[in-house]
């Protein structure tokens, strides 16, 4: 048995997991139109590879990745591209972003997928290429392009792959449902991931509030372990606490090590992946199937029928709300993600994207709007709750005072924005909001400083160049002058005026002499 | 339909500032009951009259500052300040002492610095020290505990409030006073010959301290504050007392137990130094803050000229709290334990 370590802080908000009936997947069906944002991941947006009016097949690439950190977008079904334009997307900014709209033809015809039998016949890099072609981005919420993350193998010695099935956010049961219904696929995907990154150990980390998922994973692992597996597979359960599923927190829980500040899990020889990502990688590698759907939890008490849907990417959230019998009378917030870190959407026209693990639709009583913030009394409950071992109360003061030096000294950039401090704050201060704003301001100030440093360097270089040129000119001029003087002094030793007078006298004498000569004798 | 766009987290825990203040008020109950049993209803009269005055001053100050008085009055913070001050004041104080004390706490200690959350000094202790320095006579006249005499009744309390001092027979020196003035008796003899001393410390006082200890432990259990400052203060005071105990000789500073159960020790440890606004803020900082308060209390009690020392010790360390904070920033996740945090 692997030893499980404790982490600092954390909170125990009401779990509300049972509400969405974990363990059962409902097919969300095919909406009339799918809206696929070109940016469903962290990094550069994909570039559209189709035009309005094109007929596309399921699995066809609609937009291809641009640069090293990016992910392609594929058609989740067959249909006609009816628009490529900015549309509402799930993003905290609420700003519309470029999307491809497909009017589905209902036939769901697909391109031929290129399956392989034995992934071990391929090099890890060939498999990463298949992952990249499938457009996979981390499905746990951050959406980091998976192929890019897997390339960590080139620069770090990786020994451990962690499949993060913690799902510590209240309400969400998408990963729980996947683990219960597709444990074999998760284990298979995890083995492929381990093969790619070169890990010898695979740990499946799951909170102890998901006994069914733990059991399903254990069975799948046992089945594999009978002579089939190349890796050491461990299913580990640990106490339920938010935010145990934070990557850094989970690594400490499972290994007792802390990811160095500013570093990556790869510094410790660890790569983390979400179970959904593992399944997607398995599909991509073995079947050649791109990422075009995912499990989404629709939950909250403003829904008549909360459920876990298998929804195609691009499915408008309105479609899922209708399926779940949304009752708008007592609802005022539509949350993408969970109650702790999710963000509020302005419209249900936004689609399901690769990172949509949950849509939370609470009633007013369920998650009331916070009352006005009161003064901070420095009670320190936030510091007790902070999983990053920071002093949120001090960060709050310094954020308000815009004291960037102290903010950095108090390790603002180690804040993972989990929201535990705001959750416990008896004065209802939106602490995380202050930290996000302060991080943004500091980042901006740093970039400004970089820009102004560059400008200053350029200016100074120019000054130097101008001065150098002037000096060269001056030197040349001085040289010319010196040369002229030297020439002059070489030609005659006497005073030039005297010399000129002498020459004039000589000429005059000559002329007189000539005249005398020329003049005939009378 | 249009949805509200507010930032995460979207849920909130059960605790509110108002609730924290109510819990603190509730937790004073065992101590106040003990104090009332041994010294009569004077403390209760203090608390009721002081509370009404405090609400009035709070309303005045908040209105003058152009804020919404309702929210300030509803957060219960001013009642916590006034109640703590009134517990610390001698029972049977005249009305004007209460007025000056509460005004100093609320106006000088709290609102002059910007109100709740901005006061660098514990407001109750500011009021207490203003009174102690200005009116030493009234501030050092404590009622005698039950056991030495019959405590005054409610009519005595009301006439004391209107300005009639307690009769001489009803007041008595406190055990800490007696200890400070002890010039020749072994501790053993002091306990045996002085009627003010009881089983562990002063008659009555020991139970008042145990009452506040119980209330404080309950607050700890409720997670209103952490154990660091109170435990460090009791340890600091205990350690200093142990060093100065001197086997109970005639120049002994008194045993740790005597100090723990005398004066405002437990009240200070759990209700005064745990005021988060004016204390150090990290756990390590609170350990240092509490320990230093404990040591300063002992020094003032044994070397100083005042009957008790909690208020001065707290104010002195309030000054030091920002400095302590500077040097006790905890190591954050992922930072080397040796490096500068």
Contacts between the chains, C-beta under 8 A, distances in Angstrom:
chain1	res1	chain2	res2	distance
A	8	B	333	7.1
A	11	B	13	6.9
A	13	B	11	5.6
A	13	B	13	7.1
A	14	B	11	7.8
A	94	B	5	6.4
A	170	B	11	7.1
A	248	B	333	6.3
A	248	B	334	6.8
A	252	B	333	7.7
A	258	B	333	5.7
A	258	B	334	4.9
A	259	B	333	8.0
A	259	B	334	5.3
A	260	B	334	5.3
A	260	B	335	8.0
A	260	B	336	7.9
A	261	B	332	6.8
A	261	B	333	7.4
A	261	B	334	3.9
A	261	B	335	5.1
A	262	B	334	7.7
A	263	B	334	7.1
A	328	B	1	5.5
A	332	B	3	6.5
A	332	B	4	4.7
A	333	B	3	5.9
A	333	B	4	5.2
A	333	B	6	7.2
A	333	B	10	6.5
A	334	B	3	4.5
A	335	B	8	8.0
A	335	B	10	5.8
A	337	B	8	7.8
A	339	B	8	7.5
A	339	B	9	6.2
A	339	B	10	4.4
A	339	B	11	4.4
A	340	B	8	6.3
A	340	B	9	4.6
A	340	B	10	7.6
A	340	B	11	7.0
A	341	B	8	5.4
A	341	B	9	7.1
A	342	B	8	5.8
A	342	B	10	6.8
A	343	B	7	7.3
A	343	B	8	6.1
A	344	B	3	6.4
A	344	B	4	6.4
A	344	B	5	4.6
A	344	B	6	5.7
A	344	B	7	7.6
A	344	B	8	8.0
A	344	B	10	7.4
A	345	B	3	6.3
A	345	B	5	7.6
A	346	B	2	7.3
A	346	B	3	6.0
A	346	B	5	5.4
A	347	B	3	7.4
A	348	B	3	8.0
A	360	B	10	7.5
A	362	B	10	7.3
A	367	B	10	5.0
A	367	B	11	5.4
A	368	B	12	7.8
A	369	B	4	6.7
A	369	B	6	6.9
A	370	B	6	7.6
A	370	B	12	6.0
A	372	B	71	7.6
A	374	B	17	5.2
A	374	B	71	7.5
A	374	B	75	6.4
A	374	B	116	7.4
A	374	B	117	7.9
A	375	B	115	6.7
A	375	B	116	4.6
A	375	B	117	3.3
A	375	B	118	7.1
A	376	B	117	5.1
A	377	B	17	6.2
A	377	B	20	7.6
A	377	B	77	7.7
A	377	B	116	6.6
A	377	B	117	5.1
A	377	B	276	5.6
A	377	B	277	5.3
A	378	B	117	7.1
A	378	B	276	4.4
A	378	B	277	5.4
A	378	B	279	7.9
A	378	B	281	5.5
A	379	B	20	6.6
A	379	B	224	7.7
A	379	B	225	7.3
A	379	B	276	4.6
A	380	B	225	7.5
A	380	B	226	6.8
A	380	B	276	5.8
A	380	B	281	6.1
A	380	B	282	8.0
A	380	B	283	7.9
A	381	B	15	7.0
A	381	B	223	7.6
A	383	B	281	7.3
A	383	B	282	6.8
A	383	B	283	7.5
A	383	B	330	7.9
A	384	B	223	7.8
A	384	B	226	6.9
A	387	B	333	7.0
A	388	B	332	5.7
A	388	B	333	4.5
A	388	B	334	7.9
A	389	B	330	5.6
A	389	B	331	6.7
A	389	B	332	5.0
A	389	B	333	5.1
A	390	B	330	7.8
A	390	B	332	5.5
A	391	B	281	6.2
A	391	B	282	5.8
A	391	B	329	6.8
A	391	B	330	6.8
A	393	B	281	5.9
A	394	B	281	6.2
A	394	B	325	7.1
A	394	B	329	7.7
A	409	B	329	6.9
A	409	B	341	7.8
A	410	B	329	6.0
A	411	B	332	4.1
A	411	B	335	7.0
A	411	B	341	7.3
A	414	B	332	4.7
A	414	B	333	6.0
A	414	B	334	6.3
A	414	B	335	7.5
A	419	B	8	5.4
A	419	B	9	3.4
A	422	B	8	8.0
A	422	B	9	5.3
A	422	B	12	7.6
A	423	B	9	5.2
A	423	B	11	6.3
A	423	B	12	6.0
A	423	B	13	5.1
A	424	B	13	4.8
A	424	B	15	6.7
A	425	B	12	8.0
A	425	B	13	8.0
A	426	B	15	4.6
A	426	B	16	5.0
A	426	B	17	4.5
A	426	B	19	6.8
A	426	B	20	5.3
A	427	B	16	7.7
A	427	B	17	4.9
A	427	B	117	7.9
A	428	B	12	6.7
A	428	B	16	7.3
A	430	B	7	6.0
A	432	B	7	7.0
A	432	B	8	6.7
A	432	B	9	7.1
A	433	B	7	4.8
A	436	B	7	7.9
